[in-house]
């Protein structure tokens, strides 16, 4: 699969960029349900880790394609170490998996998630005492959001392809319109200029024969044809501007 050089924030949908952060509330759940274990160190560490993760997330959603890999690795390591402070990091791993699924190719995103899972398992054994209540949510959440991220990438690609197809259609329409207008102008002006040439020659001959009244009629006809040409050309150019095609064909 080709590199997907796009970022989550490029979709111009702020809700889907920042709205999911509401679920980071589960990060604090283990600490809330066990307030007796909270110390000043734990509170500072809990909030510090959360703020650091949010800063990295804010950077990651604006990073395109493979450029996000170093940041995802850093986020994974920091979050894994943060398990020492709280098992609530199981929630944060899912965001990393989603970004990997969205930004990267299948091969690279899979490798990134395998690294993520290895950190989850390692941190779980070291800091969470191999608790099944840490492993299962961490692995399932990251897997689910990884798949969701891949689906979001596929949808974004589909939208981009549709946009490119629409642009191609508009370009072809511009070319067709240009050719049509060129033909119309050529036909109208060519026929009108022929009439002007003939009537001008006729007027010249009538003047030479001192038939000034008839010559005046022919000259008046030349003026009428000239005005009609000018009007038709203006109408064609006006229609061109109205269709917003002038910038594409000049």
C-alpha positions in Angstrom: 0.0 0.0 0.0 1.3 3.5 -0.9 2.3 5.9 1.9 -0.7 7.8 3.2 0.7 11.3 3.6 -2.2 12.7 5.6 -2.9 13.6 9.2 -5.9 13.1 11.4 -6.4 16.8 11.7 -6.5 17.2 7.9 -10.1 16.0 7.7 -11.4 19.4 8.9 -13.5 17.6 11.5 -12.4 19.0 14.9 -14.8 16.7 16.8 -13.1 13.5 15.4 -9.7 15.0 16.3 -10.4 16.2 19.8 -13.8 14.7 20.8 -12.4 11.2 21.5 -10.2 12.7 24.3 -13.3 12.6 26.4 -12.6 8.9 27.0 -9.3 9.7 28.6 -11.4 10.2 31.7 -11.0 6.4 32.2 -7.3 7.0 32.7 -8.2 8.5 36.1 -10.7 5.7 37.0 -8.3 3.4 38.9 -7.1 6.3 41.0 -10.6 7.5 41.8 -11.8 4.1 42.8 -8.8 3.7 45.2 -8.3 7.2 46.7 -6.5 5.8 49.7 -3.5 4.9 47.5 -3.1 8.4 46.3 -0.1 10.3 47.6 1.2 13.7 46.6 3.8 12.0 44.4 1.1 9.9 42.7 -1.2 12.9 42.1 1.7 15.0 40.6 2.8 12.0 38.5 -0.7 11.2 37.4 -1.4 14.8 36.2 2.1 15.2 34.7 1.9 12.0 32.7 -1.6 13.0 31.4 -0.5 16.5 30.4 2.6 15.1 28.6 0.4 12.5 26.8 -2.0 15.2 25.6 0.9 17.3 24.3 2.2 14.4 22.3 -1.3 13.5 21.1 -1.8 17.1 19.9 1.5 16.9 18.0 0.6 13.5 16.5 -2.8 14.4 15.1 -1.1 17.1 12.9 1.8 14.8 11.8 1.4 13.1 8.4 2.2 9.6 7.4 5.4 7.9 8.4 6.6 11.1 10.1 4.5 10.1 13.1 6.5 6.9 13.8 9.2 8.4 16.1 6.4 10.2 18.0 4.4 7.0 18.4 7.4 5.2 19.7 8.0 8.0 22.3 4.3 8.0 23.3 4.4 4.2 23.7 7.5 4.2 25.9 6.3 7.1 28.1 2.8 5.5 28.5 4.4 2.2 29.3 6.6 3.7 32.0 3.5 5.6 33.2 2.0 2.3 34.2 4.2 2.6 37.3 2.0 5.5 38.4 -1.4 4.1 37.4 -2.8 1.2 35.5 -5.1 3.7 33.8 -2.6 3.9 31.0 -4.5 1.0 29.5 -6.8 3.7 28.1 -4.0 5.8 26.6 -2.6 2.9 24.6 -5.7 2.9 22.4 -5.0 6.4 21.1 -1.5 5.3 20.0 -3.0 2.3 18.2 -5.6 4.5 16.4 -3.0 7.0 15.1 -0.8 4.1 13.9 -3.7 2.5 12.1 -4.7 5.9 10.5 -1.3 7.2 9.5 0.7 4.1 8.4 0.6 1.4 5.9 -0.6 -2.0 7.0 2.9 -3.4 7.4 4.3 -0.4 9.4 1.2 0.0 11.5 1.2 -3.7 12.3 4.8 -3.5 13.4 4.1 -0.4 15.5 1.2 -2.1 17.2 3.3 -5.2 17.9 5.8 -2.9 19.6 3.0 -1.3 21.5 1.7 -4.7 22.7 5.2 -5.7 23.7 5.4 -2.6 25.9 1.9 -3.3 27.3 2.9 -6.8 28.3 6.3 -5.7 29.7 4.9 -2.8 31.7 2.0 -5.0 32.8 4.4 -7.6 34.3 6.7 -5.1 35.8 4.3 -2.5 37.2 0.8 -4.0 37.2 1.8 -7.4 38.6 0.6 -9.2 35.5 -3.0 -8.3 36.3 -5.5 -9.7 33.9 -7.5 -6.5 34.5 -4.7 -4.5 33.0 -3.8 -6.8 30.1 -7.3 -7.5 28.7 -8.5 -3.9 28.5 -5.2 -2.7 27.2 -4.9 -5.3 24.4 -8.6 -5.2 23.4 -8.8 -1.4 23.4 -5.6 -1.0 21.4 -6.7 -3.7 18.9 -10.2 -2.2 18.4 -8.9 1.3 17.9 -6.1 0.1 15.6 -8.7 -1.5 13.4 -10.9 1.6 13.6 -7.9 3.7 12.6 -7.3 1.6 9.5 -10.9 2.0 8.6 -10.7 5.7 9.0 -7.7 5.8 6.7 -9.6 3.8 4.1 -12.5 6.3 4.3 -10.1 9.3 4.1 -8.5 7.8 1.0 -12.0 7.2 -0.6 -12.9 10.9 0.0 -9.6 12.0 -1.5 -10.1 9.8 -4.6 -13.6 11.2 -5.0 -12.3 14.8 -4.7 -9.6 14.0 -7.3 -12.1 12.5 -9.6 -14.3 15.5 -9.3 -11.4 17.8 -10.1 -10.6 15.7 -13.1 -14.2 15.9 -14.3 -14.1 19.7 -13.8 -10.9 19.9 -15.8 -12.4 17.9 -18.6 -15.5 20.0 -18.6 -13.3 23.1 -18.8 -11.5 21.7 -21.8 -14.8 20.8 -23.5 -16.3 24.2 -22.8 -13.2 25.9 -24.1 -13.4 23.9 -27.3 -17.1 24.6 -27.7 -16.7 28.3 -27.2 -13.7 28.4 -29.6 -15.8 26.7 -32.3 -18.7 29.0 -31.7 -16.5 32.1 -31.9 -14.7 30.8 -34.9 -18.0 30.0 -36.8 -19.7 33.3 -35.8 -16.7 35.6 -36.4 -15.6 33.8 -39.6 -19.0 34.1 -41.2 -19.5 37.7 -40.0 -16.1 38.8 -41.2 -16.8 37.3 -44.6 -20.0 39.3 -44.7 -18.2 42.5 -43.7 -15.6 42.0 -46.4 -18.2 41.5 -49.1 -20.4 44.4 -48.0 -17.3 46.7 -47.7 -16.2 45.8 -51.3 -19.8 46.3 -52.5 -20.0 49.7 -50.8 -16.7 50.7 -52.4 -18.0 49.8 -55.8 -21.3 51.6 -55.2 -19.4 54.8 -54.2 -17.3 54.5 -57.3 -20.6 54.4 -59.3 -21.9 57.4 -57.3 -24.7 55.3 -55.8 -24.1 56.8 -52.4 -27.5 55.9 -51.0 -27.0 52.2 -51.7 -23.4 52.4 -50.4 -24.7 54.0 -47.2 -27.0 51.0 -46.7 -24.2 48.6 -47.1 -22.0 50.6 -44.7 -24.8 50.6 -42.2 -25.1 46.8 -42.6 -21.4 46.5 -41.9 -21.8 48.5 -38.6 -24.8 46.3 -37.6 -22.8 43.1 -38.2 -19.8 44.5 -36.3 -22.0 45.3 -33.3 -23.5 41.8 -33.4 -20.1 40.2 -33.5 -19.0 42.4 -30.5 -22.2 41.4 -28.6 -21.8 37.7 -29.3 -18.1 37.7 -28.2 -18.9 39.6 -25.0 -21.7 37.1 -24.3 -19.3 34.2 -24.8 -16.7 35.7 -22.5 -19.3 36.5 -19.9 -20.5 32.9 -19.9 -17.0 31.8 -19.6 -16.5 33.9 -16.4 -19.8 32.8 -15.0 -18.7 29.1 -15.3 -15.4 30.0 -13.6 -13.5 28.5 -16.5 -11.6 31.6 -17.6 -8.7 31.0 -15.2 -8.4 27.3 -16.4 -8.2 28.0 -20.1 -6.1 31.2 -20.3 
